[in-house]
Amino acid sequence: MSHTTISKDSVFGRHSLDLDVAHECDRLVEALRQHVHQTLRRQGVVLGISGGIDSSVVLALCVKAFGSDRVVALMLPEGESSPDSEMLARMLADHYNVQNVIKEDISGALEGFGCYRRRNEAIQRLFPDFGPGWGAKIALPGNLLEQNTLNIFYLTVTNPAGEEFTKRLPPAEYYQIVAASNFKQRARMSMLYYHAELRNYAVIGTPNKNEHMLGFFVKHGDGGTDISPIGHLFKTQVYQLARHLDVPEEIQRRTPTSDTYPGGSTQEEFFFRLPFDILDTIWLGYEQGVSNEEIAQGLNLTVEQVERVVADIVRKQRTTTYLRMHTISLEA
């Protein structure tokens, strides 16, 4: 649940997501100190930085909590990563005076796992000509506000001439592409824990509430961490913290992307299906018992559009419950 509480006397709208950012940042900094030092008995923290808004906010919080000398920031690129990620990550580290910045290229590990080969096998069953120089991305149907369609994934490939081709992804190919691609997040998790255990440090996670509660993360990958500082915050609230923490404008303006597929894919087109300010406002209203009529009025939407988004939220939470489950113990 979000820490945001809606006053019964206020008119519902986007402003309902507004946080007391100074108080929330102070609370998170103190909680990080307490859990790292007292609960986990660790001396500092390790996290991955990608030039994205979430890892940038978490880095800023960690620097405030422990000082820049007790923070290790890992850049974890692979052969298909955007070069912008490293450029922005280095700028971010400089901005917060983090000196312990380590680049670990995980391409070799992914080659060893067969990540690219296994994924490409599935793609080539749909597009036999797919190969070097081609791009590929997975996406859901368009904006939920414009059409009522199920979460059926499509694969779009781009040849070296820039021509795009799209086909619906059958289950077998979808599962293989995702399973192979998930090696990326799991390899990064392994490297984070190597550097954490090397120093007796804790691994700090960067997923936000949208990712955690709707299942946009990899179990034992980017979901495999010791502490999750922003897992209760909607994406739009993470941006509020970013402004308060003086995250560089270039990062605040960057379009959120998974940076997983060689064709590039925004988080909106790959998974969320509508802008975060609308998604988060509807979700908050639904959580706190605001009527669909009041939500629609506050966002200048139709009740049908709100119902469509709520149904999508509920469906994604239900189908990804297993990702958030702890290991099941069969002891008596």
C-alpha positions, 0 to 999 in steps of 0.5 A: 500500500502507498503511504499516501492518504486521501482526505475525505474533504479534498477533491480527488485528482493528480495532486492526491499523489503529492508527498511531503517529500522532505519528510519522506526522504528523511524517513527513508534515510533513517530507515536505511541506516537502521536496517543496514547497520542494526538489522543486517549488521553491514558497513555500507551499501551496493547498488546498480545504477543505470542512468534511470530515475529509480536507481538515481533516487536510491543512490541519492538516498544512500549517499545521504544515509551513509556518505559517498565513501560507503556507497558502491555504485555498479554499472552493469552493461552488456552487449545490447545496453544503451550507451546513454545508460553508462554516460548518465550513470557516470554523470550521476555518480559525479553529481553525488561525489560517489568515487566507488564506481565500478563497471562490470560488463556482464556480456561474457556471462550472458554468452555463457548462459546462452542468453542471446542464442536462446532468445534469438532461436525463439525470435527466428521461429517467427522471423527467420531472417533475424540476425546481426544488425536487427533490433527486436522488442516486445510490446503490449497493445496500445494505450488502455485509455484508447482501446479495451484489449487484453495483455497480449504481447507482440514482437516487433523486429527491425531489419538493418534497413529500418523496416519494422515487422510485427507479429503476435507472440505465441506462448512458447516463443514469448516464454523462451524470449523472456526466460532467456532475457531474464538472465540479464537481471539475474547476472546483474544480481549475482555481480551485486552480491559479489561486490557486497559480500566482498565488503560486508555491504548490503545490496539495495534494490531500486524497483518502485511500486509500479514494478513490484506490485504489477510484476515488472521485475525478475524474481531473483534478479532485480527483485533479489536484494536486501532492502527495497527503499522505494518499493512502496512509492508510485513512479510519479512519487519517485519523480517527486523525490528526484526533484527534492534530491536534486537528481540531474535534469537529464535523468529526470527527463529521460524516458523510462526504458527497460534497456533489455531488448536490442530494439529498445522499448519504453516501459509504457509500451512494453508493460504499463500501457498508459502514462504514469501520472494517469496510472498512478492516480487511478491506482491510488484512488482504487486502493483507497476506495474512491469511486470510479466516478470520482476518479474519472471526474478528477482526471477528465476521463470516462468511467469506462476508461477508469474501469478498464485501467482498474481491471488491468491493475487487478489482473496484473497483480493477480497473475504476478502474485507468485513473483512476490511470494517467499520460498514455500516451506513444507515443514509441518 
